[in-house]
């Protein structure tokens, strides 16, 4: 083997019979001839050495075929160039473009593209193509040239070649091209980065592929495929090209439907099935996702596929299996939810898991296929690379397969690969582990070290070590090429993953955060309307990462570079950004935004913002609309259009949605009509029932039941903490005792550590003075399985007394809570509501107002008195305040 670096084609195979001197002499001679030919072609319009391709008499068909065979049989660039030179008189554009395409396939990775521009042989080939007759530009030639432009990067060095090839695409053809050739052109254009909606040729192809026809069942019109894919065997290549070109969902559905109907998925080879599934998953519609998933499952469970996957060494590569598993999972997720980004709140995972389970349980084939793929992937995990690891982990996360045996294996393999993985791979795996609720401290810490190194590399472009030594790559002072800056979306995803798993306090992560978070601060105010969806995630992640409040985590300093200081500076920037981008936040994410603001008001009340007035206006309207929507239930759906009407026929989020009086009226209407539903899970209801029987406060009102939401001395189910905007599963409000019945979505599946959203809620409840007792489902199941009702009661007593620091429950409950007497007076007052309203108002007025408002008093005085009496009746005004207001009106005369 001899390094032919001067040609720029890497390592060439040279016969041992050819000496080094002879080879160098031959190369020099051929280079001189190429330079002479090139100079002659550039300096004169007529060539004396040889006629350009296609200008002599047409060669015989047999000679053209033989030349094609010789081009395809060439084993190295030298043979290829010799073949073209010897047959130059009969070589057409098709031959030369085929040679260029064959050259790109010969050494695609070792080509030194920097030397191609001045390489004599390449210049000669390009000139031969450009000098050929226009009628010789067939679709095959165009596809070959485009492919070579991509692989050899000729589009940069020879822009005229690429422009000519693309211009030829738009010329009319004497006869239509076959779809095999069109697929080659589409594939080449896809590799060059073109998209279906921006290239005129691609738009024409897309229009020619589809036709409108009527369904025979219901006489409805639908789009179908014009061509018959079964007539050529490259439909999987067409599927790959359409996916990369980002075709419309109509075209993707038509191709997939055609394959399903006329070709059958079970007859496809592994590679064909993979690309057809990818087309359906990435470009297809959610309406057809379930049908395609079932077709893929049927194909996987047939004898041919099942035998291939069950063998000790599957005949399908790890990369192919990972891609197929990922696309099948995406189809299942699409069938379960049309919004693939709906997994914002970790508490929604359980609902998504139920929908996914219902989908993949709808057919036995789908369940069997998923299990079969998982079993086939197990022995391949140890040889998987980063891309395969992230694809499989993401697939398991999309299908909520949190209990899969693959998860710990993937985490272990990812930990091994983490030091050498790039930024995107690390983020994808971290996000997948977070969605799987799998706690891997080893991977998180290893990934944090690798990420910090990459962030530093992208900042200064220097590597660690002795900078005065020359590296093995030849770069002076050990400098490596500057890494591309990480994307803002990737940084947010990494921070969110750390927050979900509550792994922000590790030593490596604490060193990472001061480098990661400052990169987010300037970007928060520069997010485009689409990226504003990330703002709720950023605020929530920062609040979780902040941890327990300490003197250093409630005030920030511009000179402090610790993780806590970075988090506080980012939260201040987040407050300013949310003020501007608030109206662009999707409604389903407003709850997360509101919880972040509540947490900031509780833990960081002194943390300012650059626009305090706008900030307060936005959140005041958010509180009002959120309060109405939360408490009113179904009434909100009927009222929201009126509430959000901007007076011009559209809807908007104004800064003052409703006044407080309007809010109260709407809530009262909704409660009277629909009631305030408190459902909860069966687990939560069991814990609540056991608490009512086990812990009985001595001051519970005898006139109210445990379901009375006004009696704060008795157990309340799904109690709404107004200051927190969170429901508490079971609570004794008067005693500030909160019981949280935490299901599987609150804990990591392997270590049973509480997740970030669970710890944040507990933390905020404690800040408000609550004693928080958590009852995990796994402990409750063990107690229920091993004993009876008495064991449950004893378990609850132990948990509560442990939260009380060892204090007995009797001691904790023996003192009358503050405010109980006032609440009992309010209960007595509420009984009066059964009286006639007018009589009730008259009684209150006679008792508390010394002198009634004179008849000739201003109308505002009568309205003020009546409003005070209504507030007193509703419990919103005390008796003493009523008398005080009446006295002040008498003094002021208003």
Order of alpha helices (4+ residues) and beta strands (2+ residues): beta-beta-alpha-alpha-alpha-alpha-alpha-alpha-alpha-alpha-alpha-alpha-alpha-beta-beta-alpha-alpha-alpha-alpha-alpha-alpha-alpha-alpha-alpha-alpha-alpha-alpha-alpha-alpha-alpha-alpha-alpha-alpha-alpha-alpha-alpha-beta-beta-beta-alpha-beta-alpha-alpha-alpha-alpha-alpha-alpha-alpha
